Amino acid sequence: MDIRRFGPGHRRPDGPPGTTGVSAQVIHQDARGSIQELAFRTHAMVTPHENPNSSFFIVVSGGGFVQVGEERTRVMHGEAVVWPA
């Protein structure tokens, strides 16, 4: 058994490359994919980018906007977004 800790106190303060106002923690990563926790401050942003993998974005608190191509929509806590590869 391997217990992974995340949340406040475990995030790296600078966030992943291409982000502004984001702190993060990799929870799991292997050749098949990764699971990361991202915490967004007010007006935080992830630079638009491509990803060869499908991504699942689960909003557990607060809300904001997500975008794929020209499609942009608001998301709130309790919603999940699936981004295509």
Secondary structure, DSSP 8 states (H G I E B T S, - for coil): ------STTTSBTT-STTEEEEEEEEEEEETTEEEEEEEEEEEEEE-----SS-EEEE--SSEEEEEETTEEEEEETT-EEEE--
